[in-house]
């Protein structure tokens, strides 16, 4: 995730647009872009909008892969209804419990209750940890593929 700012800066420069023009085309405010270019992390929905606009995967945007190709991702904002099932399946495939995974990766064990009972969604940092440590893409987790 440390590469996010550099990758975003490269993508913005590649477009050759001012932040105002970028705002009009992407639907993300120039103030938000400015904050992200200074190191703030976007909300997941905003990150998906950026990935859609720049035609790349979330994994590319956050430095999990160098592959920029974006061919089979859904152009939706994500299908959160699939997240919890995919997360649980990845835990099962990796033969680790949610509790143990959280303990090993500095996450709150209560997250799963919030995801199941209150319809909350993980933030980008949590998705990054899950993706990196359980071996699948952020795009897969949020339902973009």
N, C-alpha and C positions, 0 to 999 in steps of 0.2 A: 504494500500500500504506500510505501515511501515514494514510489515512482509516480504516483497519481498526478502530482502537480506538474512534473516534467512532461508526462504523456499528454495531459490536458493542454499544456502550453504549446506543445508540438502540434496537436490537432487544431487548435485555434489558429496558430500561425500558418498552418497548411491551408486553411480556408482563406487566409488573407483578408479577413473581415474585421471591422471594428467590433467591439463588444456590443454596441448598440445594434448594429446590423445582425450580429449573431443572435441577439435577444429576439429580434423580429422573426428570424428564420427558425429558431429552435424552441421558442416558447419559454426560455429560461432567462430570468432578468440579468441585465448586465451587472447589477450589484452582486447577484449570486455568483456569477462567473468570477468577478473580482475576488470574492471571498475564497472561492475554490482555488484560484491561482495563488492565493496567499497561504494555502494550506488547510483551509477548513474542509471537512468531509461532507459530501452531500447526503441528503436523505436518499433512500433507495429509489423512490419514484423519480427523483430528479436525476440520479445516476443513470437510470434506465432511459430517460428522455435524452440525456447526453449521448449514451451509447447508440440509441436509435438515430439521432441526428448525425453523429460522426460515422455511422455505419460500421460499428465495431462491437465486439463482445464486452461485457462487463469485466471479464477476466483480463482482456487487453487493457481496458481503461485503468484498471487497478494494478497492473504490472504482474499478473499471475502467468501470463503467457506473452510471447513475442509475436504470436500469430494474430495478425489483424483481420484476416479473412472473416467475413461476416456473410455467410451464405444461407444458413438454414435457421436463423433465429427469428422468432416471432417478433413483429414490430409493435407488440402490445406493451403495456406498462408492466406486465408481469401477471402471472396467474397464481396469486398467493394461496389459493385453495390446494395447490399441490405441494407447497413447501414442507409442511409438517410430515407428510407421508414420505417424501423424498429424504428428508433429514433422518427420520427413523430408519429407513431402509439403509442409508449410508452407515449409520451406527451399527446396524445388524451385520452388514457386509464387512465392516472393520472389527467386528467382535468386541465392541466396547459399549458400555452403558452410557446413558446421558450423564448420569452423575459423575462417572469416571472421566468422561470426555471433558466436562466442565472443569473438574478439579485439575486435570492435566493442562488445560489451556486458559486458565484464569477467567472463566466465564461463570456467571451466576447460575446455580443449579435451578433456581426458580423460573428461569426463562421458559422452559417447556410448559409450565402451568400457565404462564401469561399467553403463550402462543396458542395453547389449546382452549383455555377458558375465556380469555378476554379478546381474542382475535388480534392481538398485537403481533407485530412483525419484527424480526431482528433488524438491527441497523447494519450499515455497510461493514463496520469493523467486525461484527459477529459473523456476518456472512463470509467475510474474508477468512476468518479463523476456521469456520466450518469447512469451507471449500478447500483451503490449503491443507488442512489436517485429515480430511476424510476422502480426499482424492476425486472430487468432481467439481464442475464449474459453478460459479455464482449464477450464471445464466440458467443452468439446469435447476438449481435450487429455487429460483424465483419464477420458474415456469416460462422462460423465454425460449426453451427448446424442449 
